[in-house]
Amino acid sequence: MSDSTEAIYEAALNAMREGEAVVLATIVGTGSSSPRGPGAKMLVYADGGTVGTVGGGPSEAWVVDQAQQALAEGRSRLISQSTEEAEDVCAADLSCFIDVLLPEPTLLIVGAGHIGQAVASMGAWLGYRIVVLDERPSEVVPERFPDADALLCGSLRQELASYPLGEHVYVILVTPHHSDDEQALAVLADSEVPYIGLLGGKRRTEATFARARTMGVSETFLEQIHTPIGIDIAAETPKEIAVSIMADVIAVRRGGR
């Protein structure tokens, strides 16, 4: 792929839109033998794939390795190699800024009813990317969700299976009748999402879990689901319930109690 700055930034933007964290590596200092000068950029993916180049050879391999470590930790950093540390003369006195680019956290709201609307509005206000999924075409329309970044309509299982369910996606299950919640759980069980909240009373939740078990969903996974959804603040209205849900999501995301 072209190593133009435009191509690098475009690839970075595409990755973040798909919920993928990447690293933008920028050379900030070099020795006399470096093939690329300050400002040279390269995008690095978690699997070691790259777009662009910072010079090739051992120096670039070192930058890729450092970028993957930074991605695993989720922390940007300035890296450098002295002449003594470098395996190759081209990497001597090389400094590079490793900028970890994390995608915006996404609220995937499954269910376009009144609570889904309230959660979408509050989540957008809090800076989350908003995606709404419902099987009813009449419900997932811009007029009802003006803050949504994406509106999805179709089979819950099929739409969830095709959605990039990564570690920055927080799933809110607020379907109207719970009729297909087990379908959603069957897909989510194989994902890396950090939060799944399920709306519903004890009896309905138990029935949903029972159907999920018959589909092969493990008990270990079901125990991780936040249900009843939200922090208990004795909420009654959709907006109050949205407050309790977002408080729960924030607690998980920030490591709160």
Backbone bond lengths (Angstrom), bond angles and torsions (degrees), N, CA, C in turn:
res aa  C-N    CA-C-N  psi(-1)  N-CA   C-N-CA  omega(-1)  CA-C   N-CA-C  phi
1 M - - - 1.460 - - 1.513 109.57 -
2 S 1.282 116.87 149.73 1.447 121.71 178.24 1.516 110.40 -55.12
3 D 1.356 116.06 142.68 1.450 119.07 178.81 1.527 110.85 -99.76
4 S 1.327 117.40 22.59 1.450 120.48 177.80 1.522 109.85 -66.31
5 T 1.326 115.38 152.65 1.459 120.11 178.55 1.522 110.86 -57.55
6 E 1.317 116.98 -39.20 1.454 121.07 -179.97 1.523 111.25 -61.37
7 A 1.340 116.91 -44.57 1.462 120.86 -179.92 1.523 111.06 -64.45
8 I 1.324 116.76 -37.53 1.461 120.78 -179.70 1.526 110.82 -66.26
9 Y 1.328 115.91 -47.34 1.463 119.34 -179.45 1.527 111.37 -66.87
10 E 1.311 116.70 -36.30 1.462 120.17 178.50 1.526 110.55 -64.58
11 A 1.341 116.43 -41.89 1.464 120.39 178.39 1.524 110.66 -65.12
12 A 1.330 116.54 -38.26 1.467 120.35 178.82 1.520 110.37 -64.68
13 L 1.325 116.58 -43.22 1.457 120.97 -179.94 1.520 111.02 -64.63
14 N 1.322 116.98 -41.69 1.464 120.94 179.10 1.527 111.07 -62.80
15 A 1.333 115.88 -41.53 1.462 119.75 179.83 1.522 111.04 -62.90
16 M 1.314 116.60 -44.33 1.462 120.26 -178.22 1.524 111.11 -67.98
17 R 1.324 116.67 -34.76 1.466 119.40 176.45 1.515 111.82 -65.29
18 E 1.339 115.92 -27.72 1.463 120.89 178.51 1.522 111.84 -89.77
19 G 1.329 116.68 6.18 1.453 120.71 178.26 1.511 114.60 79.25
20 E 1.326 117.66 23.08 1.468 121.91 -176.67 1.519 110.27 -108.13
21 A 1.314 117.03 129.27 1.458 121.87 175.64 1.519 109.96 -79.95
22 V 1.324 117.04 139.45 1.461 122.74 -179.96 1.524 108.64 -139.55
23 V 1.329 115.15 171.94 1.463 121.25 177.46 1.522 109.67 -119.99
24 L 1.329 115.79 133.67 1.452 121.21 170.75 1.522 106.93 -103.39
25 A 1.332 115.57 109.85 1.462 121.69 -178.92 1.524 109.26 -96.24
26 T 1.316 116.51 126.31 1.465 121.31 -178.70 1.519 109.77 -126.78
27 I 1.338 116.87 124.58 1.458 121.35 176.78 1.524 109.13 -69.13
28 V 1.332 116.39 127.29 1.469 120.70 179.42 1.521 112.62 -116.54
29 G 1.334 117.30 -11.31 1.459 120.26 177.99 1.517 110.25 -162.64
30 T 1.336 117.29 142.02 1.467 121.38 -176.95 1.520 110.98 -141.71
31 G 1.324 113.37 162.51 1.450 119.73 171.34 1.516 109.99 -88.35
32 S 1.298 116.86 -176.01 1.465 121.45 -175.08 1.522 113.20 -71.06
33 S 1.350 117.47 -20.47 1.465 120.21 -175.89 1.524 114.07 -100.80
34 S 1.310 117.72 3.85 1.467 119.50 -177.66 1.522 110.88 -70.21
35 P 1.357 117.78 136.07 1.463 120.83 -179.04 1.530 113.22 -73.97
36 R 1.319 118.60 -19.92 1.461 121.91 178.98 1.512 109.22 -125.21
37 G 1.324 115.85 143.48 1.443 120.25 -178.66 1.515 113.14 -93.82
38 P 1.337 117.14 179.58 1.465 121.20 177.80 1.530 111.23 -55.61
39 G 1.317 115.28 139.86 1.462 120.71 -178.30 1.517 113.39 101.04
40 A 1.329 117.88 -17.62 1.466 120.48 177.46 1.529 109.07 -62.78
41 K 1.331 115.81 137.63 1.461 120.26 -173.49 1.527 111.60 -125.55
42 M 1.330 113.74 155.90 1.457 121.16 176.27 1.520 108.31 -153.08
43 L 1.324 115.98 136.08 1.460 120.82 175.32 1.521 108.62 -95.27
44 V 1.320 116.39 135.19 1.464 121.53 -177.84 1.524 109.27 -124.17
45 Y 1.350 115.11 129.56 1.466 121.42 177.44 1.528 110.17 -95.14
46 A 1.321 115.88 167.07 1.461 120.72 -177.54 1.522 112.40 -60.73
47 D 1.342 116.98 -31.37 1.473 119.78 -179.07 1.521 112.92 -85.40
48 G 1.327 117.53 4.26 1.455 121.18 179.24 1.508 114.35 94.12
49 G 1.317 117.59 -5.04 1.460 120.82 176.12 1.523 110.54 -66.02
50 T 1.326 116.28 153.20 1.461 120.03 -176.16 1.523 111.57 -137.06
51 V 1.315 114.68 158.73 1.462 123.55 167.87 1.522 105.84 -129.34
52 G 1.323 116.97 127.06 1.452 119.95 -174.97 1.520 110.80 87.68
53 T 1.317 116.08 -176.11 1.464 120.54 -178.46 1.522 110.40 -153.11
54 V 1.321 115.25 148.42 1.461 120.28 173.51 1.529 110.21 -113.32
55 G 1.331 116.19 19.96 1.455 118.56 173.60 1.509 115.91 131.77
56 G 1.342 117.93 -15.79 1.452 119.69 179.85 1.522 112.89 76.14
57 G 1.314 115.72 179.30 1.449 121.91 175.24 1.517 114.36 66.38
58 P 1.341 117.19 -160.40 1.467 121.48 -177.07 1.528 113.79 -59.05
59 S 1.335 116.87 -34.90 1.463 118.88 -178.65 1.525 110.70 -64.56
60 E 1.332 116.76 -41.94 1.454 119.80 179.44 1.527 111.12 -69.52
61 A 1.322 116.89 -38.14 1.462 120.16 177.49 1.524 110.65 -61.48
62 W 1.326 116.22 -37.58 1.466 120.91 178.21 1.531 110.41 -65.82
63 V 1.324 117.22 -42.15 1.464 121.30 179.15 1.530 109.86 -63.73
64 V 1.320 117.48 -43.04 1.470 121.14 179.31 1.527 110.26 -61.31
65 D 1.321 116.79 -44.02 1.462 120.35 179.76 1.527 110.93 -61.84
66 Q 1.329 116.12 -44.04 1.464 120.12 179.38 1.528 111.02 -65.86
67 A 1.337 116.34 -36.36 1.466 120.88 179.28 1.523 110.77 -65.19
68 Q 1.331 116.93 -41.45 1.467 120.10 179.33 1.530 111.17 -65.01
69 Q 1.323 116.49 -36.94 1.461 119.55 176.70 1.526 110.71 -65.21
70 A 1.321 116.38 -41.84 1.465 120.83 179.51 1.530 110.65 -64.33
71 L 1.339 116.60 -39.22 1.469 120.39 177.58 1.522 111.24 -62.06
72 A 1.328 116.08 -42.67 1.458 120.30 -179.20 1.524 111.20 -62.27
73 E 1.341 116.38 -32.60 1.459 120.80 -179.59 1.521 112.42 -92.28
74 G 1.338 116.74 -16.41 1.458 120.71 -178.79 1.504 113.69 70.04
75 R 1.344 117.52 30.36 1.467 120.84 -176.05 1.528 110.91 -132.91
76 S 1.331 115.82 130.04 1.467 121.14 175.62 1.524 108.95 -73.70
77 R 1.340 115.60 159.37 1.466 118.96 -179.12 1.520 110.54 -164.68
78 L 1.308 115.67 161.22 1.465 122.97 171.86 1.516 107.29 -102.06
79 I 1.341 116.37 124.80 1.464 120.53 -179.37 1.527 109.05 -115.22
80 S 1.317 115.63 153.13 1.465 119.48 179.68 1.515 109.57 -154.94
81 Q 1.333 114.39 154.21 1.460 122.03 177.21 1.525 109.12 -129.91
82 S 1.305 115.63 129.08 1.459 119.49 175.85 1.519 109.74 -81.65
83 T 1.293 116.81 171.76 1.463 121.53 178.40 1.524 110.75 -59.71
84 E 1.327 116.34 -37.87 1.457 120.62 -177.93 1.528 111.96 -70.27
85 E 1.338 116.80 -32.92 1.456 120.95 -176.57 1.520 112.95 -81.68
86 A 1.317 117.71 -26.04 1.455 121.41 -172.73 1.520 111.76 -71.99
87 E 1.338 115.37 138.09 1.455 121.03 176.38 1.524 111.76 -80.83
88 D 1.303 116.28 -18.46 1.460 121.20 -176.72 1.515 108.13 -135.30
89 V 1.319 117.11 145.63 1.462 121.12 -177.84 1.517 111.59 -60.62
90 C 1.351 117.98 -28.48 1.468 121.06 -179.76 1.521 112.28 -68.89
91 A 1.340 115.88 -22.03 1.459 119.61 -178.40 1.520 112.48 -94.26
92 A 1.312 117.32 -1.97 1.455 121.05 -178.07 1.529 110.91 -65.80
93 D 1.321 115.13 135.50 1.470 122.67 178.48 1.524 111.78 56.81
94 L 1.310 116.52 34.55 1.468 121.63 179.26 1.519 110.29 -90.96
95 S 1.324 116.53 131.76 1.462 122.19 174.64 1.518 108.59 -124.87
96 C 1.325 115.09 139.75 1.464 119.52 -175.75 1.524 109.09 -144.93
97 F 1.315 115.84 135.65 1.462 119.73 175.72 1.516 108.67 -92.17
98 I 1.330 115.65 122.23 1.458 123.09 -179.49 1.529 107.35 -100.17
99 D 1.323 115.59 104.07 1.469 120.87 -176.41 1.527 109.52 -102.49
100 V 1.333 116.50 108.90 1.459 121.45 179.06 1.526 108.74 -78.66
101 L 1.331 115.91 119.09 1.463 121.89 -179.43 1.520 108.94 -102.44
102 L 1.306 115.64 109.84 1.458 120.97 -178.83 1.530 109.80 -98.82
103 P 1.327 117.65 136.64 1.466 119.41 177.69 1.517 110.68 -67.32
104 E 1.314 116.08 155.01 1.455 119.81 175.34 1.528 109.20 -61.78
105 P 1.336 117.79 141.28 1.461 118.60 176.08 1.522 109.62 -62.99
106 T 1.308 116.03 140.02 1.458 121.75 -177.05 1.516 110.98 -113.00
107 L 1.320 115.66 133.58 1.456 121.35 168.87 1.513 107.63 -96.37
108 L 1.306 117.31 113.39 1.460 122.14 175.30 1.524 106.76 -97.85
109 I 1.309 115.29 101.87 1.463 121.71 -174.54 1.522 108.68 -96.43
110 V 1.321 116.05 113.12 1.461 121.62 -178.83 1.527 107.69 -100.59
111 G 1.322 114.62 101.85 1.459 120.20 -175.00 1.516 109.47 126.76
112 A 1.323 116.58 116.06 1.463 121.33 -172.26 1.523 113.10 -104.85
113 G 1.323 116.60 30.38 1.453 120.24 177.98 1.515 112.24 -81.39
114 H 1.333 116.39 -162.33 1.464 121.30 -176.17 1.526 111.79 -64.03
115 I 1.322 117.20 -39.59 1.466 119.37 179.09 1.525 110.00 -68.69
116 G 1.337 116.56 -41.63 1.463 119.69 176.43 1.511 111.51 -58.30
117 Q 1.331 117.45 -40.86 1.458 121.33 177.53 1.528 111.22 -62.08
118 A 1.327 116.56 -45.17 1.463 120.35 -178.50 1.525 111.50 -65.57
119 V 1.328 116.77 -40.48 1.471 120.36 178.76 1.530 110.33 -65.50
120 A 1.335 116.83 -40.42 1.461 120.63 179.06 1.520 110.88 -61.16
121 S 1.313 116.60 -44.65 1.457 120.86 -179.11 1.521 111.28 -64.39
122 M 1.325 116.78 -46.92 1.455 119.91 -178.70 1.526 111.49 -69.93
123 G 1.334 116.59 -39.36 1.457 119.57 179.15 1.508 112.15 -62.68
124 A 1.335 117.01 -40.74 1.469 120.67 177.60 1.523 110.15 -63.20
125 W 1.322 116.73 -41.82 1.468 121.13 178.91 1.526 111.05 -61.46
126 L 1.330 116.61 -31.79 1.464 121.33 -179.64 1.532 112.57 -85.31
127 G 1.331 117.06 -1.47 1.457 119.86 175.38 1.511 115.79 97.09
128 Y 1.325 118.16 11.96 1.456 120.85 178.65 1.530 110.47 -86.70
129 R 1.315 115.21 149.38 1.458 119.99 170.56 1.523 106.80 -77.04
130 I 1.317 116.92 135.24 1.460 120.87 -172.68 1.527 110.94 -111.03
131 V 1.333 115.18 123.85 1.465 122.16 175.09 1.527 107.22 -126.92
132 V 1.325 116.63 128.34 1.462 121.32 -177.96 1.528 109.46 -118.19
133 L 1.320 115.58 132.34 1.465 121.88 179.49 1.521 109.85 -124.63
134 D 1.317 116.49 131.87 1.454 121.88 175.69 1.525 107.98 -154.64
135 E 1.310 115.67 153.30 1.468 119.87 179.71 1.523 112.77 -83.69
136 R 1.331 117.41 -8.17 1.457 121.70 -176.15 1.533 110.51 -100.18
137 P 1.327 118.28 111.14 1.471 120.98 -178.61 1.524 113.29 -57.66
138 S 1.313 117.48 -32.01 1.462 120.26 -177.50 1.525 112.73 -70.21
139 E 1.333 116.73 -18.23 1.462 120.36 -175.55 1.526 113.31 -93.66
140 V 1.319 117.26 -34.19 1.472 119.89 -176.52 1.529 109.20 -94.40
141 V 1.310 115.22 76.25 1.466 122.40 -179.33 1.526 108.44 -128.69
142 P 1.331 117.57 150.92 1.467 121.05 -177.56 1.524 113.77 -57.03
143 E 1.313 117.19 -30.96 1.459 119.92 -179.32 1.530 111.76 -62.56
144 R 1.322 116.44 -32.90 1.462 120.43 -179.79 1.523 112.07 -88.81
145 F 1.342 117.07 -23.19 1.460 121.38 -177.94 1.538 109.95 -132.50
146 P 1.323 117.37 69.52 1.471 120.22 -177.31 1.530 113.92 -65.96
147 D 1.338 116.80 -19.38 1.472 120.04 -178.37 1.525 112.82 -95.15
148 A 1.322 117.91 -0.46 1.468 120.52 -175.69 1.518 111.70 -73.78
149 D 1.317 115.56 140.92 1.461 121.73 174.53 1.519 110.93 -86.77
150 A 1.327 116.68 -25.11 1.463 121.07 178.27 1.516 109.42 -153.53
151 L 1.333 116.06 139.66 1.454 122.81 176.77 1.520 108.21 -119.49
152 L 1.332 116.73 124.01 1.454 121.82 -176.58 1.525 109.48 -117.41
153 C 1.326 116.28 139.17 1.460 120.50 179.50 1.528 109.40 -136.34
154 G 1.322 115.87 130.99 1.451 120.05 -179.98 1.510 110.56 151.81
155 S 1.309 116.45 -169.42 1.456 122.48 177.74 1.524 110.33 -58.02
156 L 1.332 116.44 128.74 1.460 119.70 -179.51 1.520 111.30 -56.78
157 R 1.322 115.99 -45.26 1.464 119.31 -176.69 1.528 111.11 -65.19
158 Q 1.308 117.22 -44.74 1.460 120.41 -178.20 1.526 111.95 -67.78
159 E 1.328 116.75 -42.71 1.457 120.13 -178.74 1.528 110.91 -67.41
160 L 1.322 117.29 -40.86 1.460 120.29 178.65 1.526 111.13 -67.32
161 A 1.327 116.04 -37.76 1.467 119.87 -179.23 1.524 111.64 -64.37
162 S 1.320 117.17 -28.47 1.460 120.30 -178.68 1.528 112.61 -94.69
163 Y 1.325 117.09 -5.92 1.467 120.36 -178.27 1.533 109.60 -87.42
164 P 1.346 118.22 141.94 1.474 120.19 177.95 1.526 111.77 -72.78
165 L 1.303 116.08 93.67 1.463 122.10 -175.87 1.523 109.79 -88.52
166 G 1.318 116.22 83.47 1.449 120.90 -177.71 1.516 112.79 -102.36
167 E 1.311 115.67 -171.09 1.464 121.91 -174.07 1.526 113.43 -75.99
168 H 1.331 116.95 -0.79 1.465 119.86 177.51 1.528 111.40 -109.42
169 V 1.325 116.89 14.20 1.461 121.64 -177.92 1.532 109.71 -109.75
170 Y 1.306 116.39 125.08 1.462 123.34 179.92 1.529 107.86 -110.38
171 V 1.322 116.35 119.56 1.460 121.36 -170.91 1.525 110.79 -99.98
172 I 1.331 115.28 127.29 1.456 122.71 -179.86 1.528 107.70 -115.78
173 L 1.318 117.56 109.51 1.461 122.06 -179.52 1.533 109.05 -96.68
174 V 1.324 115.17 102.22 1.457 121.27 -179.07 1.527 109.11 -129.64
175 T 1.317 115.76 48.19 1.459 120.76 -179.99 1.534 109.22 -69.62
176 P 1.326 117.56 154.11 1.469 120.17 -172.75 1.520 115.69 -69.33
177 H 1.335 118.03 -35.16 1.469 118.89 -173.76 1.533 113.20 -129.51
178 H 1.346 116.89 4.64 1.472 121.61 177.85 1.529 113.39 63.42
179 S 1.318 117.23 11.75 1.462 119.64 -173.98 1.522 112.75 -64.36
180 D 1.332 117.43 -29.65 1.464 119.88 -177.55 1.532 112.71 -119.40
181 D 1.302 117.37 13.97 1.470 118.86 -177.42 1.518 111.85 -60.00
182 E 1.343 117.40 -36.23 1.468 119.02 179.81 1.521 111.44 -65.45
183 Q 1.343 117.24 -28.63 1.464 120.82 175.82 1.527 110.01 -65.28
184 A 1.318 114.76 -42.60 1.458 119.19 177.95 1.526 110.92 -65.27
185 L 1.322 116.91 -42.95 1.466 120.80 -179.27 1.519 111.43 -62.56
186 A 1.312 116.87 -36.07 1.467 120.16 -179.71 1.523 111.31 -62.27
187 V 1.322 116.90 -35.15 1.467 120.67 177.50 1.521 110.62 -77.34
188 L 1.323 116.19 -45.31 1.461 121.18 -176.28 1.527 112.43 -64.62
189 A 1.318 117.30 -24.35 1.463 120.92 -178.78 1.523 112.21 -61.10
190 D 1.315 116.89 -25.63 1.467 120.82 -178.97 1.529 112.46 -100.47
191 S 1.323 117.61 12.16 1.466 121.00 -176.80 1.526 111.21 -102.53
192 E 1.326 115.72 177.87 1.459 121.73 179.61 1.528 111.51 -112.24
193 V 1.324 117.46 18.92 1.455 119.23 -177.89 1.530 109.87 -64.06
194 P 1.342 118.23 141.26 1.458 120.79 -176.08 1.519 114.36 -84.08
195 Y 1.349 116.48 -12.31 1.465 118.63 -175.43 1.520 110.17 -148.21
196 I 1.317 115.48 130.29 1.461 122.12 171.25 1.519 106.66 -132.64
197 G 1.319 116.08 118.13 1.455 120.73 177.96 1.523 109.71 -112.12
198 L 1.318 117.30 136.93 1.462 122.07 -176.36 1.521 109.72 -122.88
199 L 1.333 115.76 119.61 1.461 121.77 177.73 1.522 109.82 -78.67
200 G 1.333 115.85 139.81 1.459 117.90 175.14 1.510 112.44 146.81
201 G 1.334 115.22 154.96 1.446 121.07 176.06 1.510 111.63 -75.22
202 K 1.312 115.86 172.14 1.456 121.28 -175.25 1.521 112.40 -59.41
203 R 1.335 117.72 -43.48 1.465 120.42 -176.63 1.526 111.09 -65.18
204 R 1.346 116.65 -46.06 1.463 119.76 -179.34 1.530 111.12 -65.97
205 T 1.327 115.97 -38.77 1.466 119.36 179.57 1.526 110.66 -64.74
206 E 1.308 116.81 -42.60 1.462 119.85 178.71 1.520 110.91 -61.74
207 A 1.325 117.02 -39.15 1.464 120.39 178.64 1.527 110.74 -66.65
208 T 1.332 116.24 -40.42 1.467 120.58 178.23 1.525 110.20 -63.42
209 F 1.329 116.67 -45.45 1.462 120.81 179.84 1.529 110.95 -63.06
210 A 1.322 116.92 -38.16 1.463 120.03 179.43 1.525 110.56 -62.42
211 R 1.330 116.11 -43.30 1.468 119.44 178.16 1.530 110.73 -66.54
212 A 1.323 116.57 -35.68 1.465 120.31 179.34 1.531 110.65 -65.73
213 R 1.316 116.27 -38.92 1.471 119.81 179.65 1.522 111.29 -61.95
214 T 1.325 116.03 -37.97 1.462 118.86 179.35 1.523 111.64 -67.27
215 M 1.334 116.37 -18.34 1.463 121.24 177.80 1.523 111.70 -92.24
216 G 1.338 116.41 2.23 1.456 120.20 176.95 1.512 115.00 95.36
217 V 1.335 117.97 7.95 1.460 120.57 178.57 1.523 108.98 -72.95
218 S 1.313 116.70 130.84 1.463 120.79 -173.18 1.527 112.28 -76.58
219 E 1.326 114.34 154.16 1.463 120.69 177.74 1.530 110.43 -65.90
220 T 1.307 116.49 -35.21 1.465 120.53 179.31 1.525 110.84 -59.48
221 F 1.316 116.09 -42.70 1.465 119.86 178.40 1.524 111.03 -66.80
222 L 1.310 117.34 -44.45 1.464 120.58 -177.98 1.528 111.46 -61.82
223 E 1.315 117.05 -32.43 1.457 120.74 179.88 1.527 112.31 -68.31
224 Q 1.321 116.90 -18.55 1.465 120.90 -178.64 1.529 112.81 -87.45
225 I 1.319 117.61 -9.37 1.459 121.10 -176.53 1.530 110.39 -77.17
226 H 1.307 115.53 135.71 1.458 121.12 179.38 1.534 108.67 -83.53
227 T 1.310 114.94 102.60 1.458 119.84 179.33 1.524 109.25 -150.88
228 P 1.303 120.68 133.72 1.465 125.09 -3.21 1.530 110.86 -58.79
229 I 1.308 115.91 143.52 1.454 120.94 -174.59 1.526 110.86 -66.93
230 G 1.325 115.58 145.22 1.455 120.67 174.97 1.516 114.12 89.66
231 I 1.335 114.61 164.17 1.460 121.79 175.12 1.523 108.56 -81.81
232 D 1.311 116.55 140.72 1.465 120.87 -176.45 1.527 110.75 -73.33
233 I 1.335 115.11 101.99 1.474 120.32 174.44 1.531 109.56 -122.32
234 A 1.330 115.73 20.54 1.464 121.60 -177.93 1.523 111.54 57.89
235 A 1.339 115.89 37.97 1.462 121.07 -178.35 1.518 110.72 -68.76
236 E 1.334 115.73 146.49 1.460 121.15 178.90 1.526 112.68 -125.53
237 T 1.315 117.99 -48.36 1.459 120.94 -176.79 1.522 110.53 -80.95
238 P 1.350 117.93 159.99 1.468 120.17 177.88 1.530 112.79 -53.99
239 K 1.328 117.06 -40.01 1.463 119.29 -179.44 1.519 111.45 -68.31
240 E 1.332 116.85 -39.02 1.460 119.55 177.27 1.525 110.95 -66.00
241 I 1.331 116.22 -39.91 1.470 120.04 177.45 1.523 110.04 -63.95
242 A 1.337 117.09 -37.82 1.462 120.92 177.34 1.524 110.85 -62.06
243 V 1.326 117.07 -38.66 1.468 120.82 176.72 1.525 109.91 -60.60
244 S 1.333 117.05 -45.50 1.464 120.33 -177.99 1.528 111.11 -66.18
245 I 1.351 116.36 -37.65 1.460 120.48 179.14 1.519 110.59 -66.25
246 M 1.317 117.37 -47.54 1.466 120.25 -177.94 1.523 111.12 -67.14
247 A 1.330 117.56 -32.80 1.463 119.77 175.85 1.520 110.54 -63.03
248 D 1.334 116.06 -39.06 1.460 121.40 178.60 1.529 110.68 -66.51
249 V 1.334 116.62 -43.98 1.460 121.13 179.00 1.531 110.52 -62.05
250 I 1.319 116.34 -45.17 1.460 120.44 -179.71 1.530 110.97 -62.70
251 A 1.320 117.03 -39.81 1.455 120.56 178.86 1.525 111.64 -60.72
252 V 1.337 116.09 -41.56 1.467 120.09 177.56 1.511 110.86 -67.89
253 R 1.314 116.38 -45.44 1.464 120.89 -176.34 1.536 111.69 -65.09
254 R 1.309 117.36 -40.02 1.464 121.70 -175.13 1.517 113.54 -95.33
255 G 1.335 116.48 -1.70 1.456 118.74 178.90 1.508 112.95 79.34
256 G 1.336 117.72 27.89 1.454 121.31 178.89 1.508 111.69 -81.10
257 R 1.304 116.07 -174.63 1.468 121.35 -177.60 1.509 109.27 -84.43
